[in-house]
Amino acid sequence: MGSNQVCFVTGGAGFIGSHLCEALLRGGREVVTLDNFDPFYDPAIKHRNLQAIEAAMQNEGIEPSRFRWVEGDIRDRELLESIFTGLKEAGKQITIIHIAAKAGVRPSIDNAPLYTEVNIVGTQNIFEMAKSFDVKKVIYASSSSVYGENKKVPFSEEDLVDYPISPYAMTKKANELLAHTYHHLYGIDMVGLRFFTVYGPRQRPDLAISKFTRMVDHGETIPFYGDGSTRRDYTYIDDIIEGVLAALRYIEKESSVYEILNLGESQTTTLQELVAHIESAVGKKAIIDMLPMQPGDVPQTYADISKARRLIGYDPKTLIEAGIAKYVEWYRAQEYGY
Ligand SMILES: NC(=O)c1ccc[n+]([C@@H]2O[C@H](COP(=O)([O-])OP(=O)(O)OC[C@H]3O[C@@H](n4cnc5c(N)ncnc54)[C@H](O)[C@@H]3O)[C@@H](O)[C@H]2O)c1
C-alpha cells in the first residue's frame, strides 16, 4: 500500500471495528481510528481490544507507526476537523470506514434521541468530513434491522425498507439516505454494508451468543424471549471482515459507486437451535426462563447475498456449529470474564 494512503476507521475499539483495524494493518495499510469508549458496555473490554491489536502488530512485526487511535466522539466536529486537517497536511489520501454507532435494538427504545444524535448526526459529521476534505471513498455500517418485519425471505437489497420497528433500525436506514444524498451532491463513492447478526471473538457482551455462553457456563438462567422459533442469520466475524475488505477493494477500483450490500451467512438458525449449539460447545445444559417477545425484535433475518457475491466476490464460509465452537474456544481462553 502506498504510504500516502490511510484508512480512517470509526469505532475501532469495538467488536467489529477492532477486527477490521487488525485486518487492515495485516494487509499493509495505515489506520487511524476514532472511538469514544462509549459506556454501552464496559470500556475496559474496548481497551483490551486495542491491546489485542497492538499485541498482534508486535507479534507480526507490523510497524507501530501504522496504527494510531484517538479517543473522541463522532459528534465532536472540531475534533474531526483537526484530525482530517492533520491527515491532509501529512499528504494522506483518506478512505473512510465508518463503523462507530450506538448499537443494540432494545436499548434504542429506551433512549431514541441519543441514537439519533450519535447514529444520524454523528454519521452526517463523518460524511461532512468527506465532503470538506475531498475524501472520495466511504464505506459505512448499516444493519439487517432495516428490513423490519419483512415477510419475504431471503431479504434482498431490492426489498422496501421503509418500515423500521426500532429507533436503532430507523437510524441505520437514515444513514443510507444520508449516504445517497452525499453521493449525489458531492460525487462521494459510498458502499453501505448491512451486517446480519455478527458473532465471534470479542463479540459485544449484550448479544445472544456471548450472553448465553456466559450464562450456560455459569449455570445461570437464560431469559428466553419468545417461543424459541425466531430465526437469525448469524454471521461469523471473519466472514464479515472479508466482506468489508472486499468492499474496500471494490470501492477503490471503481468510480461512481453507490451500493448497499447484505453481508450475512445466508443460513438461518432458530433461537432454540442456537442454545443447543451453545450447550454442546460449552458441554453444559442451559436453564431457560420463557418470556414474551420483546418490542423491536424482528421475527427473522435471512440475507440474500447474491449481490455481494456478484459485485465484490463475497463468499462466507462459516457454518454456525463451527463458528460457535470457535467462539467458545476463544471465550475459554480469556482470563477475564467477558
Ligand atoms: N454486531 C452486530 O451484529 C451488528 C449487526 C448489524 C450492524 N452492526 C453495526 O456494526 C457497527 C459495529 O457494531 P459492533 O457490534 O462492533 O458494536 P460495538 O459497540 O462493539 O462497536 C461500536 C464502537 O463505536 C464506538 N462509538 C459509539 N459511539 C461513538 C461515538 N459517539 N463516537 C465515537 N465512537 C463511538 C463504541 O465505543 C464502540 O467501540 C455498528 O455500526 C453497528 O450498528 C453490528
Ligand as a Chemical Component Dictionary entry (heavy atoms), coordinates in Angstrom:
data_LIG
# 
_chem_comp.id                   LIG 
_chem_comp.type                 NON-POLYMER 
_chem_comp.pdbx_formal_charge   0 
_chem_comp.three_letter_code    LIG 
# 
loop_
_chem_comp_atom.comp_id 
_chem_comp_atom.atom_id 
_chem_comp_atom.alt_atom_id 
_chem_comp_atom.type_symbol 
_chem_comp_atom.charge 
_chem_comp_atom.model_Cartn_x 
_chem_comp_atom.model_Cartn_y 
_chem_comp_atom.model_Cartn_z 
_chem_comp_atom.pdbx_ordinal 
LIG N1  N1  N 0  -22.679 -6.715 15.825 1  
LIG C1  C1  C 0  -23.709 -6.881 15.010 2  
LIG O1  O1  O 0  -24.329 -7.941 14.981 3  
LIG C2  C2  C 0  -24.114 -5.786 14.065 4  
LIG C3  C3  C 0  -25.174 -6.047 13.175 5  
LIG C4  C4  C 0  -25.580 -5.044 12.287 6  
LIG C5  C5  C 0  -24.918 -3.833 12.290 7  
LIG N2  N2  N 1  -23.900 -3.590 13.168 8  
LIG C6  C6  C 0  -23.237 -2.289 13.116 9  
LIG O2  O2  O 0  -21.849 -2.509 13.055 10 
LIG C7  C7  C 0  -21.166 -1.474 13.745 11 
LIG C8  C8  C 0  -20.246 -2.046 14.812 12 
LIG O3  O3  O 0  -21.009 -2.810 15.735 13 
LIG P1  P1  P 0  -20.336 -3.645 16.910 14 
LIG O4  O4  O 0  -21.191 -4.823 17.137 15 
LIG O5  O5  O -1 -18.895 -3.789 16.653 16 
LIG O6  O6  O 0  -20.595 -2.650 18.131 17 
LIG P2  P2  P 0  -19.586 -2.042 19.221 18 
LIG O7  O7  O 0  -20.467 -1.308 20.177 19 
LIG O8  O8  O 0  -18.702 -3.107 19.752 20 
LIG O9  O9  O 0  -18.720 -1.040 18.377 21 
LIG C9  C9  C 0  -19.094 0.304  18.123 22 
LIG C10 C10 C 0  -17.938 1.186  18.560 23 
LIG O10 O10 O 0  -18.320 2.545  18.292 24 
LIG C11 C11 C 0  -17.919 3.333  19.386 25 
LIG N3  N3  N 0  -18.779 4.513  19.473 26 
LIG C12 C12 C 0  -20.075 4.567  19.888 27 
LIG N4  N4  N 0  -20.491 5.835  19.898 28 
LIG C13 C13 C 0  -19.448 6.598  19.478 29 
LIG C14 C14 C 0  -19.267 7.991  19.307 30 
LIG N5  N5  N 0  -20.257 8.842  19.581 31 
LIG N6  N6  N 0  -18.066 8.435  18.869 32 
LIG C15 C15 C 0  -17.042 7.567  18.613 33 
LIG N7  N7  N 0  -17.165 6.235  18.779 34 
LIG C16 C16 C 0  -18.351 5.760  19.205 35 
LIG C17 C17 C 0  -18.076 2.437  20.601 36 
LIG O11 O11 O 0  -17.290 2.871  21.704 37 
LIG C18 C18 C 0  -17.655 1.080  20.056 38 
LIG O12 O12 O 0  -16.296 0.828  20.288 39 
LIG C19 C19 C 0  -22.250 -0.540 14.272 40 
LIG O13 O13 O 0  -22.446 0.489  13.335 41 
LIG C20 C20 C 0  -23.466 -1.427 14.331 42 
LIG O14 O14 O 0  -24.656 -0.665 14.248 43 
LIG C21 C21 C 0  -23.493 -4.540 14.054 44 
# 
loop_
_chem_comp_bond.comp_id 
_chem_comp_bond.atom_id_1 
_chem_comp_bond.atom_id_2 
_chem_comp_bond.value_order 
_chem_comp_bond.pdbx_ordinal 
LIG N1  C1  SING 1  
LIG C1  O1  DOUB 2  
LIG C1  C2  SING 3  
LIG C2  C3  SING 4  
LIG C2  C21 DOUB 5  
LIG C3  C4  DOUB 6  
LIG C4  C5  SING 7  
LIG C5  N2  DOUB 8  
LIG N2  C6  SING 9  
LIG N2  C21 SING 10 
LIG C6  O2  SING 11 
LIG C6  C20 SING 12 
LIG O2  C7  SING 13 
LIG C7  C8  SING 14 
LIG C7  C19 SING 15 
LIG C8  O3  SING 16 
LIG O3  P1  SING 17 
LIG P1  O4  DOUB 18 
LIG P1  O5  SING 19 
LIG P1  O6  SING 20 
LIG O6  P2  SING 21 
LIG P2  O7  DOUB 22 
LIG P2  O8  SING 23 
LIG P2  O9  SING 24 
LIG O9  C9  SING 25 
LIG C9  C10 SING 26 
LIG C10 O10 SING 27 
LIG C10 C18 SING 28 
LIG O10 C11 SING 29 
LIG C11 N3  SING 30 
LIG C11 C17 SING 31 
LIG N3  C12 SING 32 
LIG N3  C16 SING 33 
LIG C12 N4  DOUB 34 
LIG N4  C13 SING 35 
LIG C13 C14 SING 36 
LIG C13 C16 DOUB 37 
LIG C14 N5  SING 38 
LIG C14 N6  DOUB 39 
LIG N6  C15 SING 40 
LIG C15 N7  DOUB 41 
LIG N7  C16 SING 42 
LIG C17 O11 SING 43 
LIG C17 C18 SING 44 
LIG C18 O12 SING 45 
LIG C19 O13 SING 46 
LIG C19 C20 SING 47 
LIG C20 O14 SING 48 
# 
